[in-house]
Every structure is written in C-alpha cells, then in structure tokens.
C-alpha cells in the first residue's frame, strides 16, 4: 500500500510580499505581540521535566542592546547527563513508532508554524537581527524542511518495502533503513529557526531521539520550535532542549559513549574540533560516531565580460550583504574579468550605497551583526582590508544601540589576500580582477572551502566549463549564490565546508539511518 498516496506533492512555502501594506502591518502586529512576551525565563526540556536554572543565557536584541529577549536556563554536565539518559530510554520506544505515525507530528507542526508564521519571524527579527524578508525566508525554509522530511520518511519507508535486491531462489531478502540512536544537534545562530528545525526534524522523523543544544545567541527561537513540537504531541524525551556552553555541555555530549551521531552547523574551527572529539572512542562506546557537518565557506561570484553586468552586480550585492553577510553561503568575494571590472565595480558601489542601516524591526535593508565577538572580528578584518585593497564603501561602525557595521567594499584586492581567503562572516566584500574567465575560475577555486559559487556569463561553452571546473557543493549560473530552496537546491559543501550533507535533498535522511539486510530462507 502506498502510505503517501494521500499526501500532496512537496512545494516550497511562498515568501511574503512586504511591499503590500497588509503584509507589512501583519508583521508589525506580530512584532508588537512578541515584544509583549519578552523577558521570560525559558526552561530546559528533559523528558517530561521543565527545569529552570539559576545560571542563565541572557539573549539580547543585537539591534537594541537594552532589550532582553529572554533568560534561558543553562544546562551543566549533570543536567546534560540526565537528558542523555532520558533520550537513551525514549529511543527504545520511539524507534518502534511506525514511520507514518512519526511523520504526522511533523505535518501538524508545519501547519501550526504556517498559521503563526509572522510570530516566528518576528522573534527572529528581534533575536537575530534579520529584516522582514530575511526572517520570513528563514521561517518559510523551516516549514519546507518539516514538510520535505516528512515526505522523505514516507518515501524511505516505501523503499524499505520495495528495495530492488537481486532475487535468490529460496530466500526472502530485504534491505531496510533503521534509526541510529541518540543524536546531538548543534545548530547555528544565523539560521536560528530553519537550520535548527531541519537538523532536528530530520533526525527525529527517522526514528532517533535528540539532545538539542541551540546557539547561545539565539536560544529563544529554538525554544519556540521545541514548544511547538510539544504542542503537537511529540512524546517527551524525543527532543530534549539543553542550551549550554559548547566547551562544557557540547564537548561532554560529543564525547559521550551513548552519543550515536552529531549533527552540526557552524564554523570550520568548531566543526574540526567536534570531528576530532567524535573520532576518539570513549569507554563503553560500541560504535563509530557519525558526524554530519556543515562548516561555512568563502564563497564567490565569477563574472566574465559576456555577462549581464547589471544582473551580476545585483547578485554580488545581494549575496554579500543579505543578512549582513552572516551566511555560510554569502558571496564575500567577486572575481571579475578585467574588461568588465570597472563597470561592475561601479555598479556594485552604487547599489551598496542604497543600503540604509537601522533597526531590523523597522525593516531596514542592513541591520546589526549578531554579537560583540562578531562585531570586533569583522572590524579587525576591515583593518586588514585597508592594507590589502582600496576601500570603496563603508569601513566603519554605524550608528545605533547595537552591533552595526557599514556594508564595506574593498576593490583591487590580490587573489592571495587574507580577505579573499578567510571567512569573515560579516558585511565585507572583496573585489578581485582577473585577466580572463579561466584565471577567474582558478582564483575562485583557490580556497580551502567549497560551499557555494556563482558564474555569470552568456557564453554557453564557458558556462559548461564553469559547471565542470568550479569546485563547490552548490554552483549557480546567472543568479546569486545565496537562497537555496529545500528540494530544489540540496545544500552542502566540499573541502573545509563540511561533509556535503545535502540538507533538503533526497539522500539527507540516510545520514540519520543505518542499512540492515535481513535474509530468510524459505
């Protein structure tokens, strides 16, 4: 029987058009509603227990440092151990729940999140500094992940029943995909709903239980998701919510003998640290831990002289400065063929000058960066950039009671410059000149990362060459290098960009399962 026969085909959640007054007003109302609920104490979720701790993570609005989003209870190792034991015991029952039943929790969650879409986006606007469109896209992607992975679980269940194994007379052979066990979910702050939701729901719909340790700068939006899953009736202990220190709680759980897998999205440095810890075998551990990691990038856009230069310039600015450049897919460098260089640079400069800076809740195009650490790091890279290129725009902190930095452009940057090589994760764009398209592609590939890239051209032969030779997990032609859509653009990178996990793709759930062959002699 086709268990997904009554499930509609997956389609992406549409984005909201905030140029329409009614949509703008709806978001403003949602922001006011969320503001009226700020400052609460948020508990840990350990099975059925709700634990309020004295030690808290104070979540601030990065665009208005006088505004506290919430006081989030902070787990220590003892509480993390308690949560682990709950997850271990819950796994024994959850793994037996039929796949079709597990997916129903996800479908209900997607429906509720869709009804409260603006509330989720409003909380992100306040906690992470996204403007309306960026927050709405994040919420839409979260809904997409839930819907997509539910359907994928149903498809995987069908594969379990119809795997085309070679027929052997006198035997009944079956290959099925079963859950792994307890996983540690460590999502990033820059997509604090979408990636958190995607990583978590993929794991639990596959039959695993999880310990969710959200980013310390955006724990409130992660809690809102966990509360939603509780509301739809997900059994206690399937998702255990344990905000805490990465050094104390994150490392403890990564090295725990009962941890079966770690799903991580974040920086290269932290990802490699987790990889090293997970590779070691703890006493009592009976498996090799699986690591699913997406670790950022130094993404770029290549433009040759045949390209639509207006479209290329628009893509460069959108990719570099969307959400203040705080995306692993952000196009923080552009490599432009010499004969088109001056024209593209001027267009990029002119477009960037239109990016007004201000409070995200007032929907300014450019808002704050996430916290003091990021603010200081980005400003330090701007100082490096002054020695490596010509400052065309920005280069300074911006006014406001938050972590505001002007969108910054450096031109005439050498291909081996630090701002061309190192991930800055902020509103800093390096522009580099290439002799021809072949050199431009070579410069693009000269990086330890390999997440996203774009190639702008109208020459089909060059496009074919770029498709073959530009080395990254997600390569786009004649469009920006950010904005991957679930189902359409499975997302994950090469080299130091991670394990090429392809989130939102048709093989992603396999990362949270293991294949078991059963053979019965007839």
N, C-alpha and C positions, 0 to 999 in steps of 0.2 A: 504493500500500500504506500502511496506517495504521501508522506506526512506533511509535505509543504504544499500540497495541492491547493489549499485554501488560503495560502499566504501570497499576497500581491508581490510582484517583482520589486526588487530594490530600486528606489530612486533617491537621488540626493535631496536633502532638505533645502528648500529655496531660501535665498537670502532676503532679508527685509530691505525694502527701498526707503531709506530715511529722508529722501527728498520729498516724500509725501508727508504732509503735515500731520495726518492722523497717526502715522507710524512714529514720527518724532515725538508727538505728545504721549503716545503709549510708553515709549522708553523713558521719558521724563517722569511719568507717573510711577513707573517701576522703580526708578532710581529713588524717588521720594519714599516709596514703600520700604525699600531695602534700608535706606538711611534711618528710618524709624525703628529698625530692628538691630542696629549696630551695637557693638559693645557688650554682647552677651558672652557668657562663659560657655565654651564648647567642650563637651566631654570626649573621652576616649570611648571606643566601642570594642569591648572584649566579650565576645559571645553576647549573652543577654545583659551583661553588666554595662552601665554607663558610669564611667569613672571621672570625677572632677579632681584634678591635682592642684596642689599649691604652686608648683612650678609650671609656668605657662609660656607659650609662644604668643607674644603680642603682635597681632597683624595690623600694620598701619596702611593707610592710603598713601601710596608713593607720590601722588599728586597734591596731597594736602596732609602734611605730617601731623597736623593737630587732630586728625580724625582716626580713631581706633576702629578697625573693622570688627575685631573680636579678640577674646582672650582664650586661646586654645590650649587645653590640657596637654601636658608634655609627658610622654612615656619615658620611663627609665628601663634598665635592663630587666628588672624584676617584673615589671608590667609587660614588657615585650615577651618574656618567657611565658607568662600566664597566657598571653594572646596566642603564642605558638602552640601551647598545649591544647587550647580550645580549637584552633584551626586543625590540628592533627586529629583530634577526636571527631570534629564535624566532618572532615573529609571522608571518614568511613561511612557516613550516611549520605552525604551529598553526592559522592561518586556513583551511588546506586540510583539516584533520581534520574528517570528517563530524560533523554535529551530534549524531547518535545516539551516536557514539563519545565525544564530549565529555561528554555527559550521564552516561555510565557512570561516569566519575570522580566525579561528584557523588553519584550513588546509592550508590557504595561508601563515600564519605566520610560520608554521612548514616548509613549502617548502623553504621560504626565509632564515630562520635560517639554514637550511641544506646547502643551497648554500654558506652561509657566515660562516660556522661552525668554521673555523680557526680564523676568526676575533673575534668572540665572545670568543673563548678560549684564544686568545692572550690577550685580555683586562683583562680576569680573571687572567692570569699568572702575569700580571703587577700590578693589583689592589689588588689581594688577596694572591698572593704568591704560587699559585699552579704550579706544574710542568706540563709538556705536557700531560701526561696520566691522571692526576687528573682533569685538566681543560677540556680535551676532554670528559671525562666521565661526567662531570658536564653539558656540552653543550648537549651531547647525551641524558642525562636524561631530560633536558629541552624540547628537541624535543619530547621525549617519552611522557612527561606529556601533551603537547599540542595535540599530535595525540590521545592519550588514552582518554583524557577527551572529545574531540570532538566526538569520537565514543560512549563514555558513555552517552553523552547527547542525541544522536540519539537513543540509546537503551532505555534510560529513557522515551523518547517520545513515543516509541513503547509500553512500559509498561503502560503509561498513557492511551493508546487506548485499551489495551487488559488485564487489571488487572482482574484476575480471581475471581471476587466477587461472593458470593453466589447469585444465581438467585432468585428473588422475582417476582411472577406473578403480572403484572400490574405496574411494576416500571422499570425505566431505571436508573441504578446506575453506577457511575463512580468515581474512585479514581485517582486523578492526583497530580503531584508534581509541585508546583509553586514556583517562586523565593521568597526570604525573603525580600530583600530591599537593603539598603546601608550597605556595609561592610568595615571594616578597616583591611587592610592587612599589617602585620608586619613581614617581612621575616628576616632570619639571614644573617650574613656575610659569614658563612663558605661554604654554597652552594648558592652563591650570584645570580646565574642565575637559576639553576634548581628549587630550592625551591621557589624562588620568582615567577618564571613563573608558577609553578604548583599551588601554592596557588591562584594566580591572575586569571589564565585562568579557573580554576575550578569554581570560583565564577562568573565570567562574562558569561561563556557559559551557566550557569544555569539561567541566566536572571537577575543577580544582577549588581549593579554598585559599584565601589570601590574607596577608598582612599588608595593609596599605599604609605606607609612610609618605605623606604628601610633602611637597616642598614647604620649607618653613616660612617662606614669604607669602604663600597663597594657600594656607590650610583651610580657610573658611569656605571657599568654593568647593574644595574637595569634600568637606563635611556636608555641604548641601546635597551633593550627589549621594553620599552614603546614607543620609537621612531619607532621600528619595527611594533608595533601594530597600530600606527598612519599611517604608510606607507601602510599597507594592507587595510586601510579604516575604521577601527573601529570608530564608531561615537564619537565625542568629548564628554567628560563627563562620558563615561563608565569607563575609567581608569583615575583617577586624581593622578598626581605624586607630592607628597608633602614631600620631605625629611625634617627632622626637629628633634628637641630634643625629646627624649622619655618622659622626665619629663614635657615638655611644650606642645608639639603637640600630642604625643602619649596618655598621660593621658587625655587631653582635649577631644580627639575623642572617647576614650574608655568610658568616662562618658557622652558623648553627647546623648541627648534623641532621636535623629534621627538615631543613630547607631543601626542597627539590629543584626549585628554579628561582632565578632573579630576573625580573623584567625592569629594565632601567632606561630612562631617557634623561640626558643631561650632558655635562661637559666631557671632553676627552679625558681630562685628568681624573675625574671621579670614576668614569667608566673603566679606565685601565686599572684603577685601584680596586674596584669591585671585581674585575676579571681576575686579578691576582689573588684576592682573598678567596674567591669562589673556586679557584683551581686547587687550592690546598684541601686536603682531606682531614676532616675533624674526627675525633674519636667517636666511634659509633655510627659513622656515616657509611651507608651501604650503596651509594650511587655517585656517579659523576654529576655534579650540579650543572644545570643548563642555564646559560646566560643569553638573554635577549637584550641587545643594547643598541641604542641609537645615540650617537655621541657628538652631533654637531658637524659644522663644516666651515669651509672658506669658499663659499660659492661665488660664481661669477657669470657674467654675461659677455659673450663674444659678439662683436658687431663687425661685419665686413662692409665694403664700400657699395655693395649692391643692395643693401638692406633698406627698408622703410625707416629712415632715420628718426622721424617723429615717433613712430611706434617703439623703436628701440630706446629712445630717451625716456619715454613714459614708463617703459618696463624697468629700466635701470633705476629710476627714482622710486617707483612703487616697491621694487624688490629690496632696495637699500634702506628705505625709511619707513616702510609699513611697520607698525608697532615699534617704532624707534629702532629698527634693525635688530630687534631681540627675537629673531627666529633662527633656528638651525639652518633653514633654507634661505636666509637673507642673502641677497646679492651684494656682498660688501666690496666687490671689485668688478670693474668693467674693463675689458681688453678690446680696444678699438683700432681697426686698421687705419694706418696713417692718413690716407687720403680722405677719410671721413671723420677723422679725430676732432678737428677744431669745431666742426659744425655740431657734432654730437655733444661735445663738452659744453658748448654754449647753450644748447637746448636743455641739457641736464641742469645746468646752473640756473637757468630761467625758471624751470619747473620747481626746483627746490626752493627758490625764493618765495614761492606762493604758499609754502607750508607754514601756516601760523601755529604758534606754540601756546598751549594753555591747558586748562583742566579737562581731563577726559569726560567728565560728566557734562561738560558744555560742548562736547563733541568737536574739540579742536583736532586738526589733522595730526599734529605732533603733540605727544604728551610726555610724561616722565619716564625715566628708566626705573628699574624695579627697586633698587635699594642703594645704600651708601657704598657698599662694596663695588657694585657695578658702576656707579657714578664715578668713583675715584679711578677705577681701572680704565674706563673709557676716556676720561680726561688725560690720564697718563699716556694713552695711545695717541691722543691728539697731539700731545707734546712731541712724541716720537715722529708723528706725521709731518710736523713742521720742519723736521730735518730731512725728510725723505721725499717731499713733493711740494707743490705750490698750492697754498691754501686758497681755494676759490670761494668757499662759503662756510659760514659757521665758525667753529673752532673755540667756542666759549660756553660756559654755563648760561642758561637762560633764566629769566626772572620767574618767580613763583615759589610758593611754600612747598617745594618738593624737589625731586631729583631731575631737574630739567636741563637738557643739553641741546644746543642748536644742531640741527642737521648739518653735518660737516662733510665737505668735499675736498679732497686733495687731487690735483692733476699732475701730470708728468711724473708719475711715480715709477721707479725702476721695478722691473719684474721680480727682483730678488729682495725688495724692501720688506721690512717686518710687517707693515700694514697691508702688504699684498699676500703675506704668508700666514699670519697668525689670526686666530679667531678673536675678534674684538667684542662682538655681541652688543653692539650699540649703533647709534646713528652716524657712522663714519664710512665714507665711500672713497675708495682709491681708484683712480683712472689711469690706465696704462696704455701706451701707444705701441702698436705692432707694425712691422714692415708690411706684412700681408696676412691673409687668413691662416695660412699654415703656421706662421710664427705665433699668431694669436691663440690658436688651439694648443700649441706647445706650451705657451705661458699659462694658459688655463690649467693644463694637466700638471703643471709644476707645483704640486701641493701634496701634503700628506693626507689631505681629506678627499672626499669624493661623494658628496651628498647630492646637490642639485647643480644644474647649469642650464644656460640658455644659449642658443645660437641664432643670430639674426642675419638673414640672407635671403635673396630671391634666386640665387643660383642653385639649381637642383643638384648638380654634381657636387658642389661644396657642401650642401646640406647632407647628402649621402655620406660624404667623407666625415663630417662632424658627427653624425649619428654613430658611425663606426669607431671613431677615434677619441671623442671626448669621454673621459673615464669618470663616470659618476652613476649613482643609482637612479636618479631621476633627471633625464635630459629633455628639455623642451625646445621647440623650434618656433621662433617668431612670437613668443609670449614670455611673460615674466617667469622667474624661477621659483616663486613662492605660490602658495594657493593650491596645493594638491587636494584633489577631491577623493573621498573614500569610494572605492570600487573602480573609479576611472584611472587613478594615479597611485597604485600601490607604492608605499613610501618607505625608503630605507637606502642607506648609502654604503659605499665601498671604503676600503682602507681604514683610516682612523675615524671615519664617520660611523663605524659600528658594524653590526653583524648582518646588515642588509635584510632586516626583518620583514620588510614589505608590509607594514601596517596598512590596514584597509585593503588587503589583497586576498587572493583566493587560496593562498597557502599559509596564511598567518596563524590560523588555529592549530595547524600541525605543530607549531612550536610549543604548544601547551599540552601536547598529547604524545603518546608513545604507541608504536605499532605492535600489535600482538597477533601472531599467527596461531590458529587452532586447527588441528587436523584430526578428524575422527575416521577410524577405519570402519567401513560398513560391513 
